[in-house]
Amino acid sequence: MSRIGKLPIVIPEGVTVTIKDNLVVVKGPLGELEQKVDKDIKVSIEDNNVIVTRPSDQKRHRSLHGLYRSLINNMVYGVSKGYTIEQELVGVGYKAECKGQILELSLGYSHNIYFELPVEVTCTVKVERRSNPIIQLKSVDKQLIGHVAAKIRSFRKPEPYKGKGIKFVGEQLRRKAGKAAASV
């Protein structure tokens, strides 16, 4: 049995889960998400819990069992509490500004980068004196917010010598020593 797949998903207050024709719809105070489930995997609701079961021990069924349980759990957590990702801009002159759904980044290139955020993602930028700007992304969809954060990070990945670039808050970077003094 899959250790992840056999765990029940507790449905919190204010969240409703409906299942119809292998389509799981989760509604909560923060929004609504839906996920199509493979026809072999069975999803049911018992005693305010969502139970995911598989028909056999085939390799394909075992892999899908834990996958769909995790996806449904992420949906339930997202519509009840939401997901937040914070990214820090490390570098002299690096700036970020959020105007509605457009994120404007100044990352040391000859031009500014304008990145259009999906409608489901909200953005705020914290700028304090003598500290790096922090981009805060919020969404109910874990997969979408992770994809957006990875795309923003790809504009200027942290380099290993000085650590300049866009990094996640709390991320530990592997640093290199740099050039050693030449011995004569």
Contact map, one row per residue, 1 for C-alpha under 8 A:
1110110000000000000000000000000000000000000000000000000010000100000000000000000000000000000000000000000000000000000000000000000000000000000000000000000000000000000000000000000000000000
1111110000000000000000000000000000000000000000000000000000000100110000000000000000000000000000000000000000000000000000000000000000000000000000000000000000000000000000000000000000000000
1111111000000000000000000000000000000000000000000000000000000000010000000000000000000000000000000000000000000000000000000000000000000000000000000000000000000000000000000000000000000000
0111111000000000000000000000000000000000000000000000000000000000010011000000000000000000000000000000000000000000000000000000000000000000000000000000000000000000000000000000000000000000
1111111100000000000000000000000000000000000000000001100000000000111111000000000000000000000000000000000000000000000000000000000000000000000000000000000000000000000000000000000000000000
1111111100000000000000000000000000000000000000000011100000000000010000000000000000000000000000000000000000000000000000000000000000000000000000000000000000000000000000000000000000000000
0011111110000000000000000000000000000000000000000010000000000000000000000000000000000000000000000000000000000000000000000000000000000000000000000000000000000000000000000000000000000000
0000111111000000000000000000000000000000000000001111000000000000000000000000000000000000000000000000000000000000000000000000000000000000000000000000000000000000000000000000000000000000
0000001111100000000000000000000000000000000000001110000000000000000010001000000000000000000000000000000000000000000000000000000000000000000000000000000000000000000000000000000000000000
0000000111110000000000000000000000000000000000011100000000000000000000000000000000000000000000000000000000000000000000000000000000000000000000000000000000000000000000000000000000000000
0000000011111011100000000000000000000000000000011100000000000000000000000001000000000000000000000000000000000000000000000000000000000000000000000000000000000000000000000000000000000000
0000000001111110000000000000000000000000000000000000000000000000000000000000000100000000000000000000000000000000000000000000000000000000000000000000000000000000000000000000000000000000
0000000000111110000000000000000000000000000000000000000000000000000000000000000000000000000000000000000000000000000000000000000000000000000000000000000000000000000000000000000000000000
0000000000011111000000000001100000000000000000000000000000000000000000000000000100000000000000000000000000000000000000000000000000000000000000000000000000000000000000000000000000000000
0000000000111111100000000111100000000000000000000000000000000000000000000001001100000000000000000000000000000000000000000000000000000000000000000000000000000000000000000000000000000000
0000000000100111110000000111000000000000000000000000000000000000000000000000000000000000000000000000000000000000000000000000000000000000000000000000000000000000000000000000000000000000
0000000000100011111000011110000000000000000000000000000000000000000000000000000000000000000000000000000000000000000000000000000000000000000000000000000000000000000000000000000000000000
0000000000000001111100011100000000000000000000000000000000000000000000000000000000000000000000000000000000000000000000000000000000000000000000000000000000000000000000000000000000000000
0000000000000000111111111000000000000000001100000000000000000000000000000000000000000000000000000000000000000000000000000000000000000000000000000000000000000000000000000000000000000000
0000000000000000011111110000000000000000000000000000000000000000000000000000000000000000000000000000000000000000000000000000000000000000000000000000000000000000000000000000000000000000
0000000000000000001111100000000000000000000000000000000000000000000000000000000000000000000000000000000000000000000000000000000000000000000000000000000000000000000000000000000000000000
0000000000000000001111110000000000011110011000000000000000000000000000000000000000000000000000000000000000000000000000000000000000000000000000000000000000000000000000000000000000000000
0000000000000000001111111000000001111000000000000000000000000000000000000000000000000000000000000000000000000000000000000000000000000000000000000000000000000000000000000000000000000000
0000000000000000111101111100000001111000000000000000000000000000000000010000000000000000000000000000000000000000000000000000000000000000000000000000000000000000000000000000000000000000
0000000000000000111000111110000111100000000000000000000000000000000000000000000000000000000000000000000000000000000000000000000000000000000000000000000000000000000000000000000000000000
0000000000000011110000011111000111000000000000000000000000000000000000000011001000000000000000000000000000000000000000000000000000000000000000000000000000000000000000000000000000000000
0000000000000011100000001111101110000000000000000000000000000000000000000000001000000000000000000000000000000000000000000000000000000000000000000000000000000000000000000000000000000000
0000000000000111000000000111111100000000000000000000000000000000000000000001001100000000000000000000000000000000000000000000000000000000000000000000000000000000000000000000000000000000
0000000000000110000000000011111000000000000000000000000000000000000000000000001100000000000000000000000000000000000000000000000000000000000000000000000000000000000000000000000000000000
0000000000000000000000000001111100000000000000000000000000000000000000000000011111000000000000000000000000000000000000000000000000000000000100000000000000000000000000000000000000000000
0000000000000000000000000011111110000000000000000000000000000000000000000000001000000000000000000000000000000000000000000000000000000000000100000000000000000000000000000000000000000000
0000000000000000000000001111011111000000000000000000000000000000000000000000001000000000000000000000000000000000000000000000000000000000000000000000000000000000000000000000000000000000
0000000000000000000000001110001111100000000000000000000000000000000000000010001000000000000000000000000000000000000000000000000000000000000010000000000000000000000000000000000000000000
0000000000000000000000111100000111110000000000000000000000000000000000000010000000000000000000000000000000000000000000000000000000000000000000000000000000000000000000000000000000000000
0000000000000000000000111000000011111000000000000000000000000000000000110000000000000000000000000000000000000000000000000000000000000000000000000000000000000000000000000000000000000000
0000000000000000000001110000000001111100000000000000000000000000000000000000000000000000000000000000000000000000000000000000000000000000000000000000000000000000000000000000000000000000
0000000000000000000001110000000000111110100000000000000000000000000100000000000000000000000000000000000000000000000000000000000000000000000000000000000000000000000000000000000000000000
0000000000000000000001000000000000011111100000000000000000000001000000000000000000000000000000000000000000000000000000000000000000000000000000000000000000000000000000000000000000000000
0000000000000000000001000000000000001111110000000000000000000000000000000000000000000000000000000000000000000000000000000000000000000000000000000000000000000000000000000000000000000000
0000000000000000000000000000000000000111110000000000011000001000000000000000000000000000000000000000000000000000000000000000000000000000000000000000000000000000000000000000000000000000
0000000000000000000000000000000000001111111000000001111000001001100000000000000000000000000000000000000000000000000000000000000000000000000000000000000000000000000000000000000000000000
0000000000000000000001000000000000000011111100000001111000000000000000000000000000000000000000000000000000000000000000000000000000000000000000000000000000000000000000000000000000000000
0000000000000000001001000000000000000000111110000111100000000000000000000000000000000000000000000000000000000000000000000000000000000000000000000000000000000000000000000000000000000000
0000000000000000001000000000000000000000011111000111000000000000000000000000000000000000000000000000000000000000000000000000000000000000000000000000000000000000000000000000000000000000
0000000000000000000000000000000000000000001111111110000000000000000000000000000000000000000000000000000000000000000000000000000000000000000000000000000000000000000000000000000000000000
0000000000000000000000000000000000000000000111111110000000000000000000000000000000000000000000000000000000000000000000000000000000000000000000000000000000000000000000000000000000000000
0000000000000000000000000000000000000000000011111000000000000000000000000000000000000000000000000000000000000000000000000000000000000000000000000000000000000000000000000000000000000000
0000000001100000000000000000000000000000000011111100000000000000000000000000000000000000000000000000000000000000000000000000000000000000000000000000000000000000000000000000000000000000
0000000111100000000000000000000000000000000011111110000000000000000000000000000000000000000000000000000000000000000000000000000000000000000000000000000000000000000000000000000000000000
0000000111100000000000000000000000000000001111011111000000000000000000000000000000000000000000000000000000000000000000000000000000000000000000000000000000000000000000000000000000000000
0000011110000000000000000000000000000000001111001111100000000000000000000000000000000000000000000000000000000000000000000000000000000000000000000000000000000000000000000000000000000000
0000110100000000000000000000000000000000111100000111110000000000100110000000000000000000000000000000000000000000000000000000000000000000000000000000000000000000000000000000000000000000
0000110000000000000000000000000000000000111000000011111000000000100000000000000000000000000000000000000000000000000000000000000000000000000000000000000000000000000000000000000000000000
0000000000000000000000000000000000000001110000000001111110001100100000000000000000000000000000000000000000000000000000000000000000000000000000000000000000000000000000000000000000000000
0000000000000000000000000000000000000001110000000000111110001000000000000000000000000000000000000000000000000000000000000000000000000000000000000000000000000000000000000000000000000000
0000000000000000000000000000000000000000000000000000011111001100000000000000000000000000000000000000000000000000000000000000000000000000000000000000000000000000000000000000000000000000
1000000000000000000000000000000000000000000000000000011111101100000000000000000000000000000000000000000000000000000000000000000000000000000000000000000000000000000000000000000000000000
0000000000000000000000000000000000000000000000000000000111111100000000000000000000000000000000000000000000000000000000000000000000000000000000000000000000000000000000000000000000000000
0000000000000000000000000000000000000000000000000000000011111110000000000000000000000000000000000000000000000000000000000000000000000000000000000000000000000000000000000000000000000000
0000000000000000000000000000000000000000000000000000000001111111000000000000000000000000000000000000000000000000000000000000000000000000000000000000000000000000000000000000000000000000
0000000000000000000000000000000000000001100000000000011111111111100000000000000000000000000000000000000000000000000000000000000000000000000000000000000000000000000000000000000000000000
1100000000000000000000000000000000000000000000000000010111111111110000000000000000000000000000000000000000000000000000000000000000000000000000000000000000000000000000000000000000000000
0000000000000000000000000000000000000000000000000000000000111111111000000000000000000000000000000000000000000000000000000000000000000000000000000000000000000000000000000000000000000000
0000000000000000000000000000000000000100100000000000000000011111111100000000000000000000000000000000000000000000000000000000000000000000000000000000000000000000000000000000000000000000
0100100000000000000000000000000000000000100000000001110000001111111110000000000000000000000000000000000000000000000000000000000000000000000000000000000000000000000000000000000000000000
0111110000000000000000000000000000000000000000000000000000000111111111000000000000000000000000000000000000000000000000000000000000000000000000000000000000000000000000000000000000000000
0000100000000000000000000000000000000000000000000000000000000011111111100000000000000000000000000000000000000000000000000000000000000000000000000000000000000000000000000000000000000000
0000100000000000000000000000000000001000000000000001000000000001111111110000000000000000000000000000000000000000000000000000000000000000000000000000000000000000000000000000000000000000
0001100010000000000000000000000000000000000000000001000000000000111111111000000000000000000000000000000000000000000000000000000000000000000000000000000000000000000000000000000000000000
0001100000000000000000000000000000000000000000000000000000000000011111111100000000000000000000000000000000000000000000000000000000000000000000000000000000000000000000000000000000000000
0000000000000000000000000000000000100000000000000000000000000000001111111110000000000000000000000000000000000000000000000000000000000000000000000000000000000000000000000000000000000000
0000000000000000000000010000000000100000000000000000000000000000000111111111000000000000000000000000000000000000000000000000000000000000000000000000000000000000000000000000000000000000
0000000010000000000000000000000000000000000000000000000000000000000011111111100000000000000000000000000000000000000000000000000000000000000000000000000000000000000000000000000000000000
0000000000000000000000000000000000000000000000000000000000000000000001111111110000000000000000000000000000000000000000000000000000000000000011000000000000000000000000000000000000000000
0000000000000000000000000100000011000000000000000000000000000000000000111111111000000000000000000000000000000000000000000000000000000000000111000000000000000000000000000000000000000000
0000000000100010000000000101000000000000000000000000000000000000000000011111111100000000000000000000000000000000000000000000000000000000000000000000000000000000000000000000000000000000
0000000000000000000000000000000000000000000000000000000000000000000000001111111111000000000000000000000000000000000000000000000000000000000000000000000000000000000000000000000000000000
0000000000000000000000000000010000000000000000000000000000000000000000000111111111100000000000000000000000000000000000000000000000000000001111000000000000000000000000000000000000000000
0000000000000010000000000111111110000000000000000000000000000000000000000011111111000000000000000000000000000000000000000000000000000000000100000000000000000000000000000000000000000000
0000000000010110000000000001110000000000000000000000000000000000000000000001111111000000000000000000000000000000000000000000000000000000000000000000000000000000000000000000000000000000
0000000000000000000000000000010000000000000000000000000000000000000000000000111111100000000000000000000000000000000000000000000000000000000100000000000000000000000000000000000000000000
0000000000000000000000000000010000000000000000000000000000000000000000000000111111110000000000000000000000000000000000000000000000000000011110000000000000000000000000000000000000000000
0000000000000000000000000000000000000000000000000000000000000000000000000000010011111000000000000000000000000000000000000000000000000000011111001000000000000000000000000000000000000000
0000000000000000000000000000000000000000000000000000000000000000000000000000000001111100000000000000000000000000000000000000000000000001111000000000000000000000000000000000000000000000
0000000000000000000000000000000000000000000000000000000000000000000000000000000000111110000000000000000000000000000000000000000000000001110000001100100000000000000000010000000000000000
0000000000000000000000000000000000000000000000000000000000000000000000000000000000011111000000000000000000000000000000000000000000000111100000000000000000000000000000011000000000000000
0000000000000000000000000000000000000000000000000000000000000000000000000000000000001111100000000000000000000000000000000000000000000111000000000000100000000000000001111000000000000000
0000000000000000000000000000000000000000000000000000000000000000000000000000000000000111110000000000000000000000000000000000000000011110000000000000000000000000000001111000000000000000
0000000000000000000000000000000000000000000000000000000000000000000000000000000000000011111001100000000000000000000000000000000000011110000000000000000000000000000111100000000000000000
0000000000000000000000000000000000000000000000000000000000000000000000000000000000000001111101000000000000000000000000000000000000011000000000000000000000000000001111100000000000000000
0000000000000000000000000000000000000000000000000000000000000000000000000000000000000000111111000000000000000000000000000000000000010000000000000000000000000000000110000000000000000000
0000000000000000000000000000000000000000000000000000000000000000000000000000000000000000011111000000000000000000000000000000000000000000000000000000000000000000000000000000000000000000
0000000000000000000000000000000000000000000000000000000000000000000000000000000000000000001111100000000001110000000000000000000000000000000000000000000000000000000000000000000000000000
0000000000000000000000000000000000000000000000000000000000000000000000000000000000000000111111110000000011110000000000000000000000001000000000000000000000000000000000000000000000000000
0000000000000000000000000000000000000000000000000000000000000000000000000000000000000000100011111000000011100000000000000000000000001000000000000000000000000000000000000000000000000000
0000000000000000000000000000000000000000000000000000000000000000000000000000000000000000000001111100001111000000000000000000100000001010000000000000000000000000000000000000000000000000
0000000000000000000000000000000000000000000000000000000000000000000000000000000000000000000000111110001110000000000000000000100000000000000000000000000000000000000000000000000000000000
0000000000000000000000000000000000000000000000000000000000000000000000000000000000000000000000011111111100000000000000000011100000000000000000000000000000000000000000000000000000000000
0000000000000000000000000000000000000000000000000000000000000000000000000000000000000000000000001111111100000000000000000000000000000000000000000000000000000000000000000000000000000000
0000000000000000000000000000000000000000000000000000000000000000000000000000000000000000000000000111111000000000000000000010000000000000000000000000000000000000000000000000000000000000
0000000000000000000000000000000000000000000000000000000000000000000000000000000000000000000000000111111000000000000111100110000000000000000000000000000000000000000000000000000000000000
0000000000000000000000000000000000000000000000000000000000000000000000000000000000000000000000000111111100000000011110000000000000000000000000000000000000000000000000000000000000000000
0000000000000000000000000000000000000000000000000000000000000000000000000000000000000000000000011111111110000000011110000010000000000000000000000000000000000000000000000000000000000000
0000000000000000000000000000000000000000000000000000000000000000000000000000000000000000000000011110011111000001111000000000000000000000000000000000000000000000000000000000000000000000
0000000000000000000000000000000000000000000000000000000000000000000000000000000000000000000001111000001111100001111000000000000000000000000000000000000000000000000000000000000000000000
0000000000000000000000000000000000000000000000000000000000000000000000000000000000000000000011110000000111111011100000000000000000000000000000000000000000000000000000000000000000000000
0000000000000000000000000000000000000000000000000000000000000000000000000000000000000000000011100000000011111001100000000000000000000000000000000000000000010000000010000000000000000000
0000000000000000000000000000000000000000000000000000000000000000000000000000000000000000000011000000000001111110000000000000000000000000000000000000000000000000000000000000000000000000
0000000000000000000000000000000000000000000000000000000000000000000000000000000000000000000000000000000001111111000000000000000000000000000000000000000000000000000000000000000000000000
0000000000000000000000000000000000000000000000000000000000000000000000000000000000000000000000000000000000011111000000000000000000000000000000000000000000000000000000000000000000000000
0000000000000000000000000000000000000000000000000000000000000000000000000000000000000000000000000000000001011111100000000000000000000000000000000000000000000000000000000000000000000000
0000000000000000000000000000000000000000000000000000000000000000000000000000000000000000000000000000000111101111110000000000000000000000000000000000000000000000000000000000000000000000
0000000000000000000000000000000000000000000000000000000000000000000000000000000000000000000000000000000111100011111000000000000000000000000000000000000000000000000000000000000000000000
0000000000000000000000000000000000000000000000000000000000000000000000000000000000000000000000000000011110000001111100000000000000000000000000000000000000000000000000000000000000000000
0000000000000000000000000000000000000000000000000000000000000000000000000000000000000000000000000000011110000000111110000000000000000000000000000000000000000000000000000000000000000000
0000000000000000000000000000000000000000000000000000000000000000000000000000000000000000000000000000111000000000011111000000000000000000000000000000000000000000000000000000000000000000
0000000000000000000000000000000000000000000000000000000000000000000000000000000000000000000000000000111000000000001111101100000000000000000000000001000000000000000000000000000000000000
0000000000000000000000000000000000000000000000000000000000000000000000000000000000000000000000000000100000000000000111111000000000000000000000000000000000000000000000000000000000000000
0000000000000000000000000000000000000000000000000000000000000000000000000000000000000000000000000000100000000000000011111100000000000000000000000000000000000000000000000000000000000000
0000000000000000000000000000000000000000000000000000000000000000000000000000000000000000000000000000000000000000000001111100000000000000001110000000000000000000000000000000000000000000
0000000000000000000000000000000000000000000000000000000000000000000000000000000000000000000000000000000000000000000011111110000000000000111000001000000000000000000000000000000000000000
0000000000000000000000000000000000000000000000000000000000000000000000000000000000000000000000000000100000000000000010111111000000000000111000000000000000000000000000000000000000000000
0000000000000000000000000000000000000000000000000000000000000000000000000000000000000000000000000101101000000000000000001111100000000011110000000000000000000000000000000000000000000000
0000000000000000000000000000000000000000000000000000000000000000000000000000000000000000000000000100000000000000000000000111110000000011100000000000000000000000000000000000000000000000
0000000000000000000000000000000000000000000000000000000000000000000000000000000000000000000000011100000000000000000000000011111000001111000000000000000000000000000000000000000000000000
0000000000000000000000000000000000000000000000000000000000000000000000000000000000000000000000000000000000000000000000000001111100001111000000000000000000000000000000000000000000000000
0000000000000000000000000000000000000000000000000000000000000000000000000000000000000000000000000000000000000000000000000000111110111100000000000000000000000000000000000000000000000000
0000000000000000000000000000000000000000000000000000000000000000000000000000000000000000000000000000000000000000000000000000011111111000000000000000000000000000000000000000000000000000
0000000000000000000000000000000000000000000000000000000000000000000000000000000000000000000000000000000000000000000000000000001111100000000000000000000000000000000000000000000000000000
0000000000000000000000000000000000000000000000000000000000000000000000000000000000000000000000000000000000000000000000000000000111110000000000000000000000000000000000000000000000000000
0000000000000000000000000000000000000000000000000000000000000000000000000000000000000000000000000000000000000000000000000000001111111000000000000000000000000000000000000000000000000000
0000000000000000000000000000000000000000000000000000000000000000000000000000000000000001111000000000000000000000000000000000001101111100000000000000000000000000000000000000000000000000
0000000000000000000000000000000000000000000000000000000000000000000000000000000000000001110001110000000000000000000000000000111100111110000000000000000000000000000000000000000000000000
0000000000000000000000000000000000000000000000000000000000000000000000000000000000000111100000000000000000000000000000000000111000011111000000000000000000000000000000000000000000000000
0000000000000000000000000000000000000000000000000000000000000000000000000000000000000111100000010000000000000000000000000011110000001111100000000000000000000000000000000000000000000000
0000000000000000000000000000000000000000000000000000000000000000000000000000000000011110000000000000000000000000000000000011110000000111110000000000000000000000000000000000000000000000
0000000000000000000000000000000000000000000000000000000000000000000000000000000000011100000000000000000000000000000000001111000000000011111000001000100000000000000000000000000000000000
0000000000000000000000000000000000000000000000000000000000000000000000000000000001111000000000000000000000000000000000001110000000000001111100001000000000000000000000000000000000000000
0000000000000000000000000000000000000000000000000000000000000000000000000000010001110000000000000000000000000000000000011100000000000000111111011000000000000000000000000000000000000000
0000000000000000000000000000011000000000000000000000000000000000000000000010011011100000000000000000000000000000000000010000000000000000011111000000000000000000000000000000000000000000
0000000000000000000000000000000010000000000000000000000000000000000000000110010001100000000000000000000000000000000000010000000000000000001111111000000000000000000000000000000000000000
0000000000000000000000000000000000000000000000000000000000000000000000000110010000100000000000000000000000000000000000000000000000000000001111111100000000000000000000000000000000000000
0000000000000000000000000000000000000000000000000000000000000000000000000000000000000000000000000000000000000000000000000000000000000000000011111110000000000000000000000000000000000000
0000000000000000000000000000000000000000000000000000000000000000000000000000000000000000000000000000000000000000000000000000000000000000001011111111000000000000000000000000000000000000
0000000000000000000000000000000000000000000000000000000000000000000000000000000000101000000000000000000000000000000000001000000000000000111011111111100000000000000000000000000000000000
0000000000000000000000000000000000000000000000000000000000000000000000000000000000001000000000000000000000000000000000000000000000000000000001111111110000000000000000000000000000000000
0000000000000000000000000000000000000000000000000000000000000000000000000000000000000000000000000000000000000000000000000000000000000000000000111111111000000000000000000000000000000000
0000000000000000000000000000000000000000000000000000000000000000000000000000000000000000000000000000000000000000000010000000000000000000000000011111111100000000000000000000000000000000
0000000000000000000000000000000000000000000000000000000000000000000000000000000000001010000000000000000000000000000000000000000000000000100000001111111110000000000000000000000000000000
0000000000000000000000000000000000000000000000000000000000000000000000000000000000000000000000000000000000000000000000000000000000000000000000000111111111000000000000000000000000000000
0000000000000000000000000000000000000000000000000000000000000000000000000000000000000000000000000000000000000000000000000000000000000000000000000011111111100000000000000000000000000000
0000000000000000000000000000000000000000000000000000000000000000000000000000000000000000000000000000000000000000000000000000000000000000000000000001111111110000000001000000000000000000
0000000000000000000000000000000000000000000000000000000000000000000000000000000000000000000000000000000000000000000000000000000000000000000000000000111111111000000011100000000000000000
0000000000000000000000000000000000000000000000000000000000000000000000000000000000000000000000000000000000000000000000000000000000000000000000000000011111111000000000000000000000000000
0000000000000000000000000000000000000000000000000000000000000000000000000000000000000000000000000000000000000000000000000000000000000000000000000000001111111000000001000000000000000000
0000000000000000000000000000000000000000000000000000000000000000000000000000000000000000000000000000000000100000000000000000000000000000000000000000000111111100000011000000000000000000
0000000000000000000000000000000000000000000000000000000000000000000000000000000000000000000000000000000000000000000000000000000000000000000000000000000011111110000111100000000000000000
0000000000000000000000000000000000000000000000000000000000000000000000000000000000000000000000000000000000000000000000000000000000000000000000000000000000011111001111100000100000000000
0000000000000000000000000000000000000000000000000000000000000000000000000000000000000000000000000000000000000000000000000000000000000000000000000000000000001111111110000000000000000000
0000000000000000000000000000000000000000000000000000000000000000000000000000000000000000000000000000000000000000000000000000000000000000000000000000000000000111111000000000111100000000
0000000000000000000000000000000000000000000000000000000000000000000000000000000000000000000000000000000000000000000000000000000000000000000000000000000000000011111000000000001111000000
0000000000000000000000000000000000000000000000000000000000000000000000000000000000000000000000000000000000000000000000000000000000000000000000000000000000000011111100000000001000000000
0000000000000000000000000000000000000000000000000000000000000000000000000000000000000000010000000000000000000000000000000000000000000000000000000000000000000111111110000000101000000000
0000000000000000000000000000000000000000000000000000000000000000000000000000000000000000111000000000000000000000000000000000000000000000000000000000000000001110011111000000000000000000
0000000000000000000000000000000000000000000000000000000000000000000000000000000000000000111000000000000000100000000000000000000000000000000000000000000010011110001111100000000000000000
0000000000000000000000000000000000000000000000000000000000000000000000000000000000000011110000000000000000000000000000000000000000000000000000000000000110111100000111110000000000000000
0000000000000000000000000000000000000000000000000000000000000000000000000000000000000011110000000000000000000000000000000000000000000000000000000000000010001100000011111010000000000000
0000000000000000000000000000000000000000000000000000000000000000000000000000000000001111000000000000000000000000000000000000000000000000000000000000000000000000000001111110000000000000
0000000000000000000000000000000000000000000000000000000000000000000000000000000000000111000000000000000000000000000000000000000000000000000000000000000000000000000000111110000000000000
0000000000000000000000000000000000000000000000000000000000000000000000000000000000000000000000000000000000000000000000000000000000000000000000000000000000000000000000011111000000000000
0000000000000000000000000000000000000000000000000000000000000000000000000000000000000000000000000000000000000000000000000000000000000000000000000000000000000000000000111111100000000000
0000000000000000000000000000000000000000000000000000000000000000000000000000000000000000000000000000000000000000000000000000000000000000000000000000000000000000000000000111110000000000
0000000000000000000000000000000000000000000000000000000000000000000000000000000000000000000000000000000000000000000000000000000000000000000000000000000000000101001000000011111000000000
0000000000000000000000000000000000000000000000000000000000000000000000000000000000000000000000000000000000000000000000000000000000000000000000000000000000000001000000000001111100000000
0000000000000000000000000000000000000000000000000000000000000000000000000000000000000000000000000000000000000000000000000000000000000000000000000000000000000001111000000000111110000000
0000000000000000000000000000000000000000000000000000000000000000000000000000000000000000000000000000000000000000000000000000000000000000000000000000000000000001100000000000011111000000
0000000000000000000000000000000000000000000000000000000000000000000000000000000000000000000000000000000000000000000000000000000000000000000000000000000000000000100000000000001111110000
0000000000000000000000000000000000000000000000000000000000000000000000000000000000000000000000000000000000000000000000000000000000000000000000000000000000000000100000000000000111110000
0000000000000000000000000000000000000000000000000000000000000000000000000000000000000000000000000000000000000000000000000000000000000000000000000000000000000000000000000000000011111000
0000000000000000000000000000000000000000000000000000000000000000000000000000000000000000000000000000000000000000000000000000000000000000000000000000000000000000000000000000000011111100
0000000000000000000000000000000000000000000000000000000000000000000000000000000000000000000000000000000000000000000000000000000000000000000000000000000000000000000000000000000000111110
0000000000000000000000000000000000000000000000000000000000000000000000000000000000000000000000000000000000000000000000000000000000000000000000000000000000000000000000000000000000011111
0000000000000000000000000000000000000000000000000000000000000000000000000000000000000000000000000000000000000000000000000000000000000000000000000000000000000000000000000000000000001111
0000000000000000000000000000000000000000000000000000000000000000000000000000000000000000000000000000000000000000000000000000000000000000000000000000000000000000000000000000000000000111
